[in-house]
Structures are given as C-alpha cells and as structure tokens.
C-alpha cells in the first residue's frame, strides 16, 4: 500500500537536530573483557581503546567522524554526538584497539537528524573483506588484501606490493604506503607525504544470507548475531511444518584474503568475495558461497545483499515501461532513485518519495512507498504514478556492462537507469 505522508519527514530532514547522547552496549570477547591484553599505565589498568563514530549521507559519503576514548572491557558507555547535519542518514560506531577494530555496530539509520537511542557493538560485526580509511583530504579508501600486498579501492585504485621494510609497500607508479597500527600514510616516490589516513569502521558482512540454486527444495543459510538458521533440502521431511527452526552457534574465521569460513555445527559455509548469479535469477550477488555437511557438498550458491552494489550516487531514470522519460524543465533527469541501507528514495517530476527496499530470497521487494503531494500537471502526475507502480512491481535487478541498471517485473524490463 502506498502512503502519501512524507511531507513532515522531508521538513524534519531540513532542520537537523541538536546534540544527542547514544547509549552504547559493548560486548567484548572474553579475552578482552578484563586485562588479559596487558596492562597499560600500571598493573591492573585496562588497555585503552578509542570509539570511532562515523555519519554518512544517502550517497554513502562520510560527513563527520567523532573519536572518544574508552577502556577495554567497559560494558556500557555514552557516546556524545554533536548536532547532526540534515544530510546524515546513517551512524556507524567501532571500538579501535591497537590499530584494529575489535567491536563494531551495524549501520544504524538516522531519520530527521535523530540517531538511535542505543547501539550494540559486537566482535562478529568486525568481519569484513576490507579495511577502511578516511584520509585528511576527505577521501575514503578501502584496503583489500591481495596476497602479500593489497589494493586500495577508491579514487586511487592501486595495487601495493611489500618492500624490504616491514609495513612499507610500493605501487607501480612509485607511490609508497606506510602501514602503522591505526594509521596509513601515502608518500610520493621521493618521500613527500601525500596524505595521512585513519581507520574507520568497515561495513560488516553480517547479517548475511546465502542460498543455493532455486531448486525445490533449495538450501539457505541466514547468519546473524544470535547464530545461524539453516534451511536444508532434507528439513522438509524431518521437521514438522509449525516447528521453529533452531539457531546454530556459529564461529567465523578468515580462510584467506578473499574468503570467510562459518562453522555451524556439522555444516561449514565458505563465502568468497566474487560476483555471483543464480540460474534463472535476475540478481547480482556480491559473494559466492559453498556449503558442506556430513554427506558432502551442496550445489554452489551466492551470498550477500545485491542492493549494496546499487548504493551511492542517485540513479537517473531514462526509460519507463519501454518509453523514454522526458527530462525536467531544468534539463536534469526528472526521475531518480537512490538506495541506502534498506531504503529507496528520490524525486519524481514534481515530488519526492521514500520507501523500503530489500531482497527477500531471490526477489526484490519495494514497499511502504510514500510521496509528497505538490501540485503537478496531469500528464506528469500520470507519469509519477507509473514510476511508483514500476518500483512496487519490480522483482529483479540487472547491472548492464556499461554500468546501467535495469529493474524487472518477472521477465519484463520495466525501468532503465544510469549514473
């Protein structure tokens, strides 16, 4: 059902918010809950850590960072945020110890300038394929391990190989990267400092869904903070229809630079950072997945949230139900869509809209769409209605080789967009 009721939300977004405290619950691993990491500043003194809080806008760009000291093992602490920009849409917090994030939160939604009242930080949420940094130039880069070296994703997009000195890496163009605990420094080949970058929380891989080919029945694994839920082809024969499926305790280890292993009782899931598609499904998954059990391997599958690849800058809609979309009076694209942490938003010819977007199994679901009701010519009002109808009808996603985006309803392409 579509709700025409977001004018008040848009107004709130334009006002920002006053300073706000957020209660943090820190779930330290047992080895770090006391002083086992070693005393600092005297016997029995807990090691020091630093809370790093990051706010981002709807395109995923970092708006602000806040750093606040905390002692390792502290179970609860108050994070004092300054007034938030009206552009802020998410809050992400991590606990940095000796240059490494030991705890992280999920990315929490900021609505109308208001952050959540509380956040939980957990060690399992630090599982990620990248180490992210924010440089003093404002550039955000992601360090992706690559053998003994690494690749810096972002504007630089360079591969660095190790040199003879520990912590020092060199790119083909001579750029030098110095990795120091809690710091990354980039220098020219002549040793001139280019920029200094500090770690920020990387986007966690959890919660994670992995699923096999959509045969009947197919396998599926849902991994969250409270363990894993396995749905296997044999379950239908042995589990009563109304019986709740048990959660399985799960441990996470790094198999290699591009792979994480999830141990779930007698089953093991291996997830690799490699694009993946399922037969007959219009959905670009970011990870490949293989599941094994006591009786051997299940068919290869995919994992991750396909919508993450769509996040960032707004998509400009060029075609709707096969017809070209006319530009706005100012020459810009009249219809846009932007995905951000489970939400979709954008503008139509005369109005703005907001809704929820998720991938359920192998289907795209856009729901709870709301739009403003500003006056609009009849022909544009009809086009707005068709656009919102297309979003609600979409079930599949296709990324074009040139970077374009196609939304499908079943096997029919109903919307085409580009950056």
Buried (B, 14 or more C-beta within 10 A) or exposed (E): EBEEEBBEBBEBBEEBBEEBEBEBBBBBEEEBBEBBBEEEEEEEEBBBBBBBBBBBBBEBEBBBEBEBEBBBBBEEBEBEBEEBBBBBBBBBBBBBBEBEBBBBBBBBBBBBBBBBEBBBBBBBBBBBBBBBBBBEEEBBBBBBBEEEBBBBBBEBEBBBEBBEEEEBBBBEEEBBBBBEEEEBBBBEEEEEEBBBBBBBBBBBBBEBBBBBBBEEBBBBBBBBBEBBBBBBBEBEEEBEEEEEEEBBEBEBEEEEBBBBBBBBBEBBBBBBBEEBBBEEBBBBBBBBBBBEBEEEEBBEBBBBBBBBBBBBEBBBBBBBBEEEBEBBEEEEBBBBBBBBBEBBBBBBBBBBBBBEBBBEEBEBEBEBBBBBEEEBEEEBBEBBEBBBBBBBBBBBBBBEEEEBBBBBBEEEBBBBBBE
